[in-house]
């Protein structure tokens, strides 16, 4: 289903080609290529190979996908590494914009980050945006691991905003993505999906899926 997704990505084991879709596609392509070049050597990101008017090609990076590792029973290790790496990103004054295990690759034995992917939404901003979104990913897609979120917050090592502020940031991001889908295809599947997700997110309480 294309709705709600902002790019199509294909790889052959040597290169990965990402084509951008939806509103502001050219701007998001420019954003990602700029941040990947800026961050190379500072944090683990793929190396840029080629940029065209519609696509970004990067070098392939070996690693296990974060969401696969969550499903394989490695949530504690993955969430702790997510926290450590996010602190490094925020020290650079950057908000990733779509941060979480869904956009990270890990060494399968040490669980160290081999690459942080998908920088098309990166921008200067408030750390709570990334903290809240990583929590949202876990609550929405891996609710069984919500009790392990303290591993993420503890490894982050910096003050973490309270539930009310995190919850508000989750809802704000969901509404941004709803707006994106409405502008892309009014009444389409993406709009329906994000309206449902907003309702689900709004109903959450801090203890809804585990005490934090």
C-alpha positions as CSV (number, residue, x, y, z in Angstrom):
1,X,0.0,0.0,0.0
2,X,1.6,3.3,-1.1
3,X,-0.6,5.5,1.0
4,X,1.1,6.8,4.1
5,X,4.6,6.0,2.7
6,X,6.8,8.7,1.5
7,X,9.3,6.9,-0.7
8,X,10.0,3.6,-2.5
9,X,13.4,2.0,-1.8
10,X,15.1,-0.9,-3.7
11,X,18.6,-2.4,-3.1
12,X,20.8,-5.0,-4.8
13,X,23.3,-5.7,-2.0
14,X,25.7,-3.1,-3.2
15,X,23.6,0.1,-3.7
16,X,20.2,1.3,-2.4
17,X,18.1,3.6,-4.6
18,X,15.4,5.7,-2.9
19,X,12.8,7.6,-4.9
20,X,10.7,10.2,-3.1
21,X,6.9,10.4,-3.4
22,X,4.1,12.8,-2.4
23,X,4.2,16.5,-1.5
24,X,7.6,18.3,-1.3
25,X,9.4,15.2,-2.7
26,X,12.3,17.3,-4.1
27,X,12.7,19.1,-0.8
28,X,12.8,15.9,1.2
29,X,15.4,14.4,-1.3
30,X,17.5,17.5,-0.8
31,X,17.2,17.3,3.0
32,X,18.2,13.7,3.2
33,X,21.2,14.0,0.8
34,X,22.4,17.1,2.7
35,X,22.2,15.5,6.2
36,X,23.8,12.2,5.0
37,X,26.8,14.2,3.8
38,X,26.9,16.4,6.8
39,X,26.8,13.5,9.2
40,X,29.2,11.1,7.5
41,X,32.0,10.2,9.9
42,X,30.1,11.6,12.9
43,X,27.4,9.0,13.3
44,X,26.7,5.8,11.3
45,X,24.9,6.7,8.1
46,X,25.0,5.3,4.6
47,X,27.5,6.8,2.2
48,X,25.9,8.9,-0.6
49,X,26.7,7.4,-4.1
50,X,24.6,9.5,-6.4
51,X,21.8,12.1,-6.4
52,X,19.4,12.9,-9.2
53,X,16.4,15.1,-9.4
54,X,14.1,12.3,-8.2
55,X,16.3,9.8,-6.4
56,X,19.1,9.3,-3.9
57,X,21.5,6.3,-4.2
58,X,23.6,5.2,-1.2
59,X,26.0,2.4,-0.5
60,X,24.5,-0.7,1.0
61,X,25.1,-1.1,4.7
62,X,25.2,-4.6,6.4
63,X,23.1,-5.0,9.5
64,X,19.9,-6.5,11.0
65,X,16.8,-4.3,10.9
66,X,15.7,-3.0,14.2
67,X,12.1,-4.2,14.0
68,X,13.2,-7.7,13.1
69,X,15.4,-7.8,16.2
70,X,12.5,-6.6,18.3
71,X,10.4,-9.5,16.9
72,X,13.4,-11.8,17.6
73,X,13.4,-11.1,21.4
74,X,16.2,-8.5,21.4
75,X,14.0,-5.5,22.4
76,X,16.1,-4.6,25.5
77,X,19.3,-4.4,23.5
78,X,17.8,-2.5,20.6
79,X,15.9,0.0,22.7
80,X,19.0,0.8,24.8
81,X,21.1,1.3,21.6
82,X,18.3,3.5,20.2
83,X,18.6,5.7,23.3
84,X,22.4,5.9,23.2
85,X,22.4,6.8,19.5
86,X,19.7,9.4,19.8
87,X,21.7,11.2,22.4
88,X,24.5,11.5,19.9
89,X,22.2,12.9,17.2
90,X,20.7,15.5,19.6
91,X,24.2,16.6,20.7
92,X,24.7,17.7,17.1
93,X,21.5,19.9,17.3
94,X,19.6,17.7,14.9
95,X,16.1,16.1,15.1
96,X,15.9,13.0,12.9
97,X,12.1,13.4,12.4
98,X,11.3,9.7,12.0
99,X,13.5,8.1,14.6
100,X,13.1,4.6,15.9
101,X,14.1,1.0,15.4
102,X,12.2,1.0,12.1
103,X,14.9,3.2,10.6
104,X,18.0,1.6,12.1
105,X,20.3,-1.3,11.3
106,X,22.3,-3.1,14.0
107,X,25.2,-5.5,14.2
108,X,23.5,-8.9,14.8
109,X,25.9,-9.9,17.6
110,X,26.8,-6.7,19.4
111,X,23.6,-4.7,18.6
112,X,25.7,-1.6,17.9
113,X,24.2,0.7,15.2
114,X,25.5,0.1,11.7
115,X,23.3,2.7,10.1
116,X,20.6,5.2,10.8
117,X,18.3,5.5,7.7
118,X,15.7,7.8,6.3
119,X,16.8,11.4,7.0
120,X,14.2,13.1,4.7
121,X,12.4,14.7,7.7
122,X,15.6,15.8,9.5
123,X,15.6,19.4,10.9
124,X,16.7,21.5,13.8
125,X,14.1,21.0,16.5
126,X,13.1,19.8,20.0
127,X,14.5,16.5,21.3
128,X,11.0,15.5,22.5
129,X,10.0,15.1,18.8
130,X,12.4,12.1,18.4
131,X,11.9,10.8,21.9
132,X,8.1,10.7,21.5
133,X,8.2,9.2,18.0
134,X,10.4,6.3,19.0
135,X,8.0,5.7,21.9
136,X,5.1,5.9,19.4
137,X,6.6,3.3,17.1
138,X,7.0,0.9,20.0
139,X,3.5,1.6,21.4
140,X,1.8,1.3,18.0
141,X,3.7,-1.6,16.4
142,X,5.3,-3.5,19.3
143,X,3.0,-2.9,22.3
144,X,4.4,-6.0,24.0
145,X,7.7,-4.2,24.5
146,X,6.3,-1.0,26.1
147,X,7.5,-2.2,29.5
148,X,11.1,-2.0,28.1
149,X,10.8,1.7,27.1
150,X,12.7,2.7,30.3
151,X,15.7,1.1,28.7
152,X,15.5,3.6,25.9
153,X,15.0,6.6,28.1
154,X,17.7,5.6,30.6
155,X,20.3,5.0,27.8
156,X,19.4,8.4,26.3
157,X,21.1,9.8,29.4
158,X,19.5,13.3,29.2
159,X,16.4,14.6,30.9
160,X,13.2,13.1,29.2
161,X,10.0,15.2,29.0
162,X,7.0,13.9,30.9
163,X,4.2,11.9,29.5
164,X,1.9,14.9,28.7
165,X,4.6,16.5,26.6
166,X,5.6,13.3,24.9
167,X,1.9,12.4,24.2
168,X,1.3,15.8,22.7
169,X,4.4,15.5,20.4
170,X,3.1,12.1,19.2
171,X,-0.2,13.6,18.3
172,X,1.4,16.5,16.6
173,X,3.5,14.3,14.4
174,X,0.5,12.1,13.5
175,X,-1.5,15.2,12.5
176,X,1.5,16.3,10.3
177,X,1.4,12.9,8.6
178,X,-2.3,13.1,8.2
179,X,-1.9,16.5,6.5
180,X,0.7,15.1,4.2
181,X,-1.7,12.3,3.1
182,X,-4.6,14.7,2.7
183,X,-2.5,16.9,0.4
184,X,-1.2,13.8,-1.5
185,X,-4.6,12.1,-2.0
186,X,-7.6,13.5,-0.3
187,X,-9.9,10.7,0.9
188,X,-7.3,8.0,0.1
189,X,-6.0,5.1,2.2
190,X,-3.3,7.1,3.9
191,X,-5.8,9.7,5.2
192,X,-8.0,7.0,6.6
193,X,-5.0,5.2,8.2
194,X,-3.7,8.3,9.9
195,X,-7.1,9.4,11.2
196,X,-7.5,6.0,12.8
197,X,-4.0,6.2,14.3
198,X,-4.7,9.7,15.7
199,X,-7.8,8.3,17.5
200,X,-5.7,5.3,18.8
201,X,-2.9,7.6,20.0
202,X,-5.2,10.1,21.6
203,X,-6.7,7.3,23.7
204,X,-3.4,6.2,25.1
205,X,-2.4,6.8,28.8
206,X,1.1,6.4,30.1
207,X,0.2,3.0,31.7
208,X,-1.9,1.8,28.9
209,X,0.5,-0.9,27.8
210,X,2.9,-1.1,30.7
211,X,4.1,1.0,33.6
212,X,6.9,3.4,32.8
